[in-house]
Amino acid sequence: KTITWYILADNIRDKIRDFIEKKMKKLDIIIIILAFLGIITNAVQMNFYLNFSLVKTNNNYYTINIEGKTSNLVEAFRFITSISTLVVIILVIFHYRIKKILLIFKHEIPIDSSMLSLNLTIPLIIEIIVLLVHTPPFFNNIVINYNYSGLYGDEIIPIYLDLFIGAFILSRVYLLFKYYANYSRWGGVFALMVCSECNAKGGFIFTYKAGLREHSFIFVFGLMFLTILIFGYALRNAEISFIRYVPEKYFQDWTHITNGFWFMTTNILLIGYGDYYPTSFLGRIIAFLTCIWGIILEGFLIRMVINVIKMDKKEEAAYNDVEQ
């Protein structure tokens, strides 16, 4: 391999590099499609498996009971999720192997480099762990018994792990950000070469700074949409187990996922109507983090508005003449 590498002409190396990059791009598109297929099938099986029932007592107190009921349909969706997850993990391993070859053809690493020497092993292991999270077949009635102090004293609440898995599996959305960082024009070979000539550090941060400047509105509203979708779903799953004997005046119906989206919308926009609010420890952490994230997003919005109304020199001159 080493001898072949040194006798290759530069133009042939460039062609091979372009071919590898196109192959890697197609591979990553397949990974994203299969990963999101797993998200959808996992959400569908949870919808059929977990049954939420609203119970109202004689003195107008509300409780949400959760019961897991398996079926052939539930197990079928779980099998699809597990198979797609396994294929995604195998393809991600191939991605890292191809990435090492691509780095060689980009002249960024020596030909005898290994995965360990490139520090690619740890990111690979982290990705595998993140992608492994899903609800496998026959994962029934796996609960955490939580000692809850409520209106009628202490009681044991079964908290289904399916709720937390259903929220965490949405972390697969990181694949979209990774894809943009690798294949946008700000993260490609040419951009990295220009950054190197300008003594600037290219890569992930530069790519997203440039993308945010080029497509500000798409970036900000896209991030808002993902925040509402992911964290609204996660908050609902964290809160629904703790609705126990709540007075009608303070009852929050977390059985509807749209209420989680509604809360997250008002939270990141810093409105805070107070009609929905987290009561669990995990729910409060999620709300706090998204509130901080909302402040950052609003800062981006303000900057965008300023850039829109900012005039160039000719417009400024015309404005001053009209004003006079």
C-alpha positions as CSV (number, residue, x, y, z in Angstrom):
1,K,0.0,0.0,0.0
2,T,2.8,2.4,0.9
3,I,4.6,1.8,-2.4
4,T,1.4,2.2,-4.4
5,W,0.7,5.5,-2.5
6,Y,4.0,7.0,-3.4
7,I,3.9,6.2,-7.1
8,L,0.4,7.7,-7.6
9,A,0.3,11.0,-9.4
10,D,-1.3,13.9,-7.7
11,N,-4.2,14.2,-10.1
12,I,-5.0,10.5,-9.6
13,R,-4.9,11.0,-5.8
14,D,-7.3,13.9,-6.2
15,K,-9.7,11.8,-8.2
16,I,-9.6,9.0,-5.7
17,R,-10.2,11.5,-2.9
18,D,-13.3,12.9,-4.7
19,F,-14.6,9.4,-5.3
20,I,-14.1,8.4,-1.6
21,E,-15.8,11.6,-0.5
22,K,-18.8,10.9,-2.7
23,K,-19.0,7.4,-1.5
24,M,-18.8,8.5,2.1
25,K,-21.6,11.1,1.5
26,K,-23.9,8.5,0.1
27,L,-23.2,6.3,3.1
28,D,-24.0,9.1,5.5
29,I,-27.3,9.8,3.8
30,I,-28.2,6.1,4.2
31,I,-27.2,6.3,7.9
32,I,-29.4,9.3,8.5
33,I,-32.4,7.7,6.8
34,L,-32.1,4.5,8.8
35,A,-31.5,6.3,12.1
36,F,-34.6,8.4,11.6
37,L,-36.6,5.3,10.6
38,G,-35.6,3.9,14.0
39,I,-36.8,7.1,15.7
40,I,-40.2,6.9,14.0
41,T,-40.7,3.1,14.7
42,N,-39.6,3.5,18.3
43,A,-42.1,6.4,18.8
44,V,-44.9,4.4,17.1
45,Q,-44.4,1.3,19.3
46,M,-44.3,3.4,22.4
47,N,-47.6,5.0,21.4
48,F,-49.2,1.5,21.1
49,Y,-47.4,0.1,24.1
50,L,-48.0,2.7,26.8
51,N,-51.7,3.5,27.5
52,F,-52.5,6.7,29.4
53,S,-55.7,6.9,31.3
54,L,-57.1,10.0,33.0
55,V,-58.8,9.3,36.4
56,K,-60.9,11.9,38.2
57,T,-61.8,11.4,41.9
58,N,-65.0,12.5,43.6
59,N,-63.4,15.6,45.0
60,N,-62.2,16.8,41.5
61,Y,-58.6,15.5,41.7
62,Y,-56.9,14.2,38.6
63,T,-54.4,11.3,38.2
64,I,-52.8,9.9,35.1
65,N,-52.3,6.2,35.2
66,I,-49.8,4.5,32.8
67,E,-50.0,0.9,31.7
68,G,-47.9,-1.1,29.3
69,K,-49.7,-3.5,27.0
70,T,-47.7,-5.4,24.5
71,S,-49.0,-6.9,21.2
72,N,-47.7,-8.4,18.0
73,L,-47.8,-4.9,16.4
74,V,-45.6,-3.5,19.2
75,E,-43.1,-6.3,18.9
76,A,-43.0,-5.9,15.1
77,F,-42.1,-2.2,15.3
78,R,-39.5,-3.0,17.9
79,F,-37.9,-5.6,15.6
80,I,-37.7,-3.0,12.8
81,T,-36.1,-0.5,15.3
82,S,-33.5,-3.0,16.4
83,I,-32.7,-4.1,12.9
84,S,-32.3,-0.6,11.6
85,T,-30.2,0.3,14.7
86,L,-27.9,-2.6,14.1
87,V,-27.4,-1.7,10.4
88,V,-26.8,2.0,11.3
89,I,-24.0,1.0,13.8
90,I,-22.4,-1.3,11.2
91,L,-22.5,1.6,8.6
92,V,-21.1,4.1,11.2
93,I,-18.1,1.7,11.7
94,F,-17.6,1.7,7.9
95,H,-17.9,5.5,7.9
96,Y,-14.9,5.8,10.3
97,R,-12.8,3.4,8.3
98,I,-13.5,5.3,5.1
99,K,-12.9,8.6,6.9
100,K,-9.4,7.4,7.8
101,I,-8.7,6.6,4.1
102,L,-10.1,10.0,3.1
103,L,-7.8,11.8,5.6
104,I,-4.8,10.0,4.0
105,F,-5.9,11.3,0.5
106,K,-6.3,14.8,1.9
107,H,-2.7,14.6,3.0
108,E,-3.7,15.3,6.6
109,I,-2.3,12.0,8.1
110,P,0.4,9.6,7.2
111,I,-0.5,6.4,5.3
112,D,0.4,4.1,8.3
113,S,-1.9,5.9,10.7
114,S,-4.3,3.8,12.8
115,M,-7.7,4.5,14.4
116,L,-6.1,4.8,17.8
117,S,-3.4,7.2,16.7
118,L,-6.0,9.4,15.0
119,N,-8.2,9.6,18.2
120,L,-11.1,8.3,16.2
121,T,-11.8,5.3,18.5
122,I,-13.4,7.3,21.3
123,P,-15.8,9.3,19.0
124,L,-16.7,6.0,17.4
125,I,-17.5,4.4,20.7
126,I,-19.6,7.4,21.8
127,E,-21.6,7.3,18.6
128,I,-22.2,3.6,19.0
129,I,-23.5,4.1,22.6
130,V,-25.8,6.9,21.5
131,L,-27.2,5.0,18.5
132,L,-27.7,1.8,20.6
133,V,-30.4,3.4,22.7
134,H,-33.7,2.1,21.6
135,T,-36.5,-0.2,22.8
136,P,-35.7,-3.8,21.8
137,P,-38.2,-6.6,21.4
138,F,-39.7,-8.1,24.5
139,F,-38.7,-5.0,26.5
140,N,-41.9,-5.2,28.6
141,N,-42.9,-3.8,32.0
142,I,-39.3,-2.5,32.7
143,V,-40.0,0.1,35.3
144,I,-38.3,2.1,38.0
145,N,-40.3,2.1,41.2
146,Y,-40.2,5.6,42.6
147,N,-41.3,6.5,46.1
148,Y,-43.6,9.5,45.6
149,S,-44.9,11.7,48.4
150,G,-48.3,13.0,47.2
151,L,-51.5,14.3,48.6
152,Y,-52.6,11.0,50.0
153,G,-49.2,10.1,51.5
154,D,-46.4,8.0,50.1
155,E,-47.0,5.7,47.1
156,I,-44.9,3.7,44.7
157,I,-45.1,5.0,41.2
158,P,-43.9,2.8,38.3
159,I,-41.9,4.9,35.9
160,Y,-41.6,3.1,32.5
161,L,-38.1,3.2,31.0
162,D,-39.7,3.3,27.6
163,L,-40.6,7.0,28.3
164,F,-36.9,7.9,28.8
165,I,-35.7,5.8,25.9
166,G,-38.3,7.5,23.6
167,A,-36.9,10.9,24.6
168,F,-33.2,10.0,24.4
169,I,-33.4,8.3,21.0
170,L,-34.2,11.8,19.5
171,S,-30.5,12.6,20.2
172,R,-29.9,10.9,16.8
173,V,-30.6,14.2,15.3
174,Y,-26.9,15.0,15.8
175,L,-26.3,13.1,12.5
176,L,-27.9,16.1,10.6
177,F,-25.4,18.5,12.2
178,K,-22.5,16.1,11.5
179,Y,-23.6,15.8,7.9
180,Y,-23.7,19.6,7.4
181,A,-20.3,20.0,9.0
182,N,-18.8,17.4,6.7
183,Y,-20.4,18.2,3.3
184,S,-21.4,21.9,3.2
185,R,-19.2,24.2,1.2
186,W,-17.9,25.6,4.4
187,G,-16.6,22.3,5.6
188,G,-15.3,20.7,2.4
189,V,-11.8,20.2,1.2
190,F,-11.6,23.7,-0.5
191,A,-12.8,25.5,2.6
192,L,-10.2,23.6,4.8
193,M,-7.5,24.5,2.4
194,V,-8.4,28.2,2.4
195,C,-8.6,28.2,6.2
196,S,-5.1,26.7,6.4
197,E,-3.7,29.4,4.0
198,C,-5.4,32.1,6.2
199,N,-4.1,30.6,9.4
200,A,-7.7,30.1,10.5
201,K,-9.0,27.0,12.3
202,G,-11.4,25.3,9.9
203,G,-13.8,22.5,10.9
204,F,-17.0,22.3,12.8
205,I,-17.1,25.7,14.5
206,F,-16.0,27.6,11.4
207,T,-18.6,25.7,9.3
208,Y,-21.5,26.7,11.5
209,K,-20.3,30.3,12.0
210,A,-20.2,30.7,8.2
211,G,-23.5,28.9,7.8
212,L,-25.2,31.0,10.4
213,R,-24.0,34.2,8.6
214,E,-25.1,32.9,5.2
215,H,-28.5,31.5,6.1
216,S,-29.3,33.2,9.4
217,F,-33.1,32.8,9.3
218,I,-33.0,29.2,8.2
219,F,-30.5,28.3,10.9
220,V,-32.2,30.1,13.8
221,F,-35.8,29.0,13.0
222,G,-34.6,25.5,12.2
223,L,-32.9,25.3,15.6
224,M,-36.0,26.6,17.3
225,F,-38.1,24.0,15.6
226,L,-35.8,21.1,16.6
227,T,-35.6,22.5,20.2
228,I,-39.4,22.6,20.5
229,L,-39.8,19.1,18.9
230,I,-37.1,17.3,20.9
231,F,-37.2,18.9,24.3
232,G,-41.0,19.3,24.2
233,Y,-41.3,15.5,23.7
234,A,-38.6,14.8,26.4
235,L,-40.4,17.1,28.9
236,R,-43.7,15.5,28.4
237,N,-42.2,12.0,28.9
238,A,-40.5,13.2,32.1
239,E,-43.6,14.9,33.6
240,I,-46.4,12.5,32.8
241,S,-45.6,9.9,35.4
242,F,-45.9,12.5,38.3
243,I,-49.4,13.6,37.7
244,R,-50.9,12.2,40.9
245,Y,-54.0,13.5,42.6
246,V,-53.7,17.1,41.3
247,P,-56.6,19.5,42.0
248,E,-58.6,20.4,38.9
249,K,-57.3,24.0,39.2
250,Y,-53.7,23.0,38.8
251,F,-54.1,20.0,36.6
252,Q,-51.8,19.7,33.5
253,D,-52.8,17.2,30.9
254,W,-49.4,15.8,29.7
255,T,-51.2,13.0,27.8
256,H,-51.2,15.2,24.8
257,I,-47.8,15.6,23.3
258,T,-48.8,19.0,21.8
259,N,-48.9,20.4,25.3
260,G,-45.2,19.6,25.6
261,F,-44.5,21.5,22.4
262,W,-46.6,24.4,23.6
263,F,-44.7,24.7,26.8
264,M,-41.4,24.5,25.0
265,T,-42.4,27.2,22.6
266,T,-43.4,29.6,25.4
267,N,-40.2,28.6,27.3
268,I,-37.6,29.3,24.7
269,L,-39.3,32.6,23.7
270,L,-39.2,33.5,27.4
271,I,-42.9,34.2,27.6
272,G,-43.9,31.9,30.5
273,Y,-47.7,31.9,30.6
274,G,-47.7,29.4,33.5
275,D,-50.5,27.2,32.2
276,Y,-47.9,24.4,31.9
277,Y,-44.8,24.0,34.0
278,P,-42.5,21.2,35.1
279,T,-42.8,19.7,38.6
280,S,-40.3,16.8,38.4
281,F,-36.6,17.3,39.0
282,L,-35.7,16.1,35.5
283,G,-38.4,18.3,33.9
284,R,-37.1,21.4,35.7
285,I,-33.5,20.7,34.4
286,I,-34.8,20.4,30.9
287,A,-36.8,23.6,31.2
288,F,-33.8,25.5,32.7
289,L,-31.4,24.4,29.9
290,T,-33.9,25.2,27.1
291,C,-34.6,28.6,28.8
292,I,-30.8,29.4,28.6
293,W,-30.8,28.1,25.0
294,G,-33.8,30.4,24.2
295,I,-31.8,33.4,25.4
296,I,-29.0,32.5,22.9
297,L,-31.5,32.0,20.0
298,E,-33.2,35.3,20.8
299,G,-29.8,37.0,20.6
300,F,-29.4,35.5,17.1
301,L,-32.8,36.9,16.2
302,I,-32.0,40.4,17.4
303,R,-28.7,40.3,15.4
304,M,-30.6,39.2,12.3
305,V,-33.1,42.0,12.6
306,I,-30.3,44.5,12.9
307,N,-28.6,43.1,9.8
308,V,-31.8,43.4,7.8
309,I,-32.4,47.0,8.6
310,K,-28.8,48.0,8.4
311,M,-28.1,50.2,5.3
312,D,-25.1,50.2,3.1
313,K,-23.2,53.4,2.3
314,K,-25.4,54.3,-0.7
315,E,-28.6,53.7,1.2
316,E,-27.3,55.7,4.1
317,A,-26.5,58.6,1.9
318,A,-30.0,58.5,0.2
319,Y,-31.6,58.3,3.7
320,N,-29.7,61.4,4.9
321,D,-30.6,63.4,1.8
322,V,-34.3,62.5,2.1
323,E,-34.3,63.3,5.8
324,Q,-32.7,66.7,5.1
